[in-house]
Amino acid sequence: MIVTLIIVCEVGFWVLLAGGLALRYLAKMPRTGAAVLLLEPLLELVLLVVTAIDLKNGAEADWKHGLAAVYIGFSAALGHRTIKWVDVRFAHRFAGGPPPVSAPKYGRERAVFEWWSAGRWILAALIAIGLLQLAAWYVGDPAQTVSLRDWQAKMLFVIGINLVIAVSYTLWPKKAPEGFCPRVARTATSVPARTPTGSRPGGAPTARRPAPTGRRPVPCWPCAPG
């Protein structure tokens, strides 16, 4: 039953996400869409309550209860990030929103990005470890919590892997190619392409020019001359 409920929660997560974004952008009902998205945490709450009831009724703590704790931990730490990631792309595709900005690829910016990413995964693993520990205390019998301890060891492995990746990008940062400008790279992914608005004599399309901002472009070192 626990595994089935985990699958139902995962499917429900994506159904609520798709429904909330469709209401927000396609049906032009932002408040209703936001309300649907706010229902997401209820799925993890239902799974947590059902798992606790199952243990209270005398079920032996096994890998299924550990998997439920891990799922709740990762949903709590990464769920909001997933919603935001999909929201930006959905808005760009269906509502004319700005295109998503790509992650940095080189140098210090990439190292900072990797540490932020590692922090989210580590937080998810720590939440899972805490829930597993609470379940172990609730059961009380060490002989019946071996599976829960195994899941805790797996979460420590996840933490270690993320730390190794983040440290590697810090100690050995990937160097940008010669002439690469981070500011230009970010801007290139965040400015929509020009669209033809008319035609010149002879059928050549004309493009709409962006409105002047009154500010001079800021040179990007080391891309700036001199």
N, C-alpha and C positions, 0 to 999 in steps of 0.2 A: 504493500500500500504506500509506503514512504517513497519508493522509487517512482511509482505512478504519479504521486502528488508532485514530486520534483519536476517530472516531465510536463505536467499540467501547468505548473507555475512558470516554467520556461516558455511554453507556448502562449500562456496568458500574458506574459511580459510583452512579447512581440505583437500580440493582437491589440493590447491596450496602447502600445506605442504607435502602431499603424493607425488605429482609430483616433487617438488623440491628435496626431499630426494632420490626419485628413480633415478632422473637424476644425482644426486651427487654421489651416492654409487653404484647403479646397472649399469647405463649407463656409469660410469666413466667420467662424464662431470661436474666437480665441479663448474666451472664458470657459466654454464647455470643453474645448480641447484640453485646456490646462487642468480642469477638474478630472478629466479622464486620466491624464498622465499622473495626477496625484494619487490615483488608486494603485499605482505600481507597488508601493511599500506594503500594501495590504496582503499581497501574495506571499511575501516573506513572513509576515506575521502569522498568516494561516498555517504555513508550513512549520513554523516554530511551535505553535500551539499544538498542532497535531502530533509532532514528534514528541513533545513533552507528555502528552496524554498517552501515547503509545508506550513510553517508558514507564509511566506511572501505573499502567495496567499490567505490568509485569513482563513486558517484552525484553528479551536480552539485547543489550546494546551491541550492535554489529556494524558492519561497514555501511549499511543503509542510513543509520542514524548519523554516522560520521559524515557521509556524503551530504546529508541535509544541512548539517552545521557548516560545511565548507561552502555549499551553494548559497546559504544565507549570508555568510561573510563576504563572499565575492560580489553578490548582488548589492549588498549595502555599500561597499566601497567603490565598485565600478559601474553600478547601474546608472547613476546620474551622469557620469562621463559618457556612457553609451548613448543615453537619451540625447545629450547635447550634440554628440558626433552625428547622429542620424538627423537631428533637427536641422542643423546647418545645411546638410546636403539635401534634405527634403525641401527646405525653403528655397534653396538655389534652383532646384529642378522644377518645382511647381508654382512658386510664388515670386519669382524674379529676385530672390535674395542674393546677396554677394556670394561669390564662389568661396569654398572653404580654403583656408590658408594652409599650405603644406607645412609639415614639420621641418624644422631646421636640419640640415644635413652635415654641417661641418663645424669644427672648432668648439669654442666654449658654449655657444648657443646649443649645439647638439648635446653636449655633456649635461647642461642644465635640464634640457628636455628629458634626457634619459633618467636623471635623478627624480624628476617629477613623476615620470612613468613608474619607476621603481617604487617610489613612495606609495603610490596608489595600490600596487600589487602587494607591497609589504603590509599596508594597512588591512587589506582584505585577508591576508594570511593571519595577521594578529587577531582580527575579529573571529576568524574561524577557530583559532587556537583557544581563545577565551570561551567560545560556545562549547567546544569539545571538553574543556576543563570543567565547565559548569555541569555538563552532562555526566562526566565521570564522578564528580562529587555527588550528583543527584542519585546515581546508581549505587555508589558507595562500595561495591565489591570490586577489588582490583582484578579479580579473575574474570570479571565480565566486561572489563573496559579495555581489554588488549587492543581491540579494533580501533577504539577511539585514540589510544596512544599512537597507533600506527599512522592515523591521519594527522596527528600533531607532528610526527616526524616528517611527513610529506610536506606539511606547511613550512617547517623549518628549511627544508630543501628548497622550496619556492623562494623563500626570503634570501637564502644564500645565492641562488642563481641570479636574482635581480640585483643584488649587491655587486656581484662579480661583473655583470654587464655594465652597470653604472660606473664602477671604478675603472673598468677598461677604457671607457670613453673619456674619462677624466685624465688618466695617465697617458693614454695613447690616442689623442683626439685625431679625428680624420681631417686631413688638411684639404682646404678648398683649392680648386684649380686656379691657376694664375689668371688674374683679372676678374675673379668672381667677386660680386658685391652682394652681401646679405640683404641690404635694404632693397636693391633692385629685384632680387629674387623673390622677396616677400611681396613686393608691390605687383610684380608680374602675375602672381597667382590671385591677387585680390581685386584687380581691376578688370571689369568685363570687357570683352572684345567690342570694338566699334561695329555698328550695324549700318548697312546702306540705308539712306533716307531719301534718296532721289536719284536722278541720273543727269549727267552732263550731255551736251549735244554729242550725238554719236553713240549714245547708249552706255557710256562709262558711268558706273555708279559713283555717287559721292558719299562721303562718310561724315557723320556728325562729329564736330570737334568738341572736346570737353570745355566747359565754361572756365574762363581764367580764374585763378584763385587769388591773384595779387601777391603771391609769395614766390620768391626765387627758389628753385630746387636746391636742396641741401646736398653738397658733394659727399660722396661716400669714400672714406679712406679704407683700403689703399686704391680704390678705383679712380679717385679724383686725380687729375693731372698734377704733376709737380710734387 
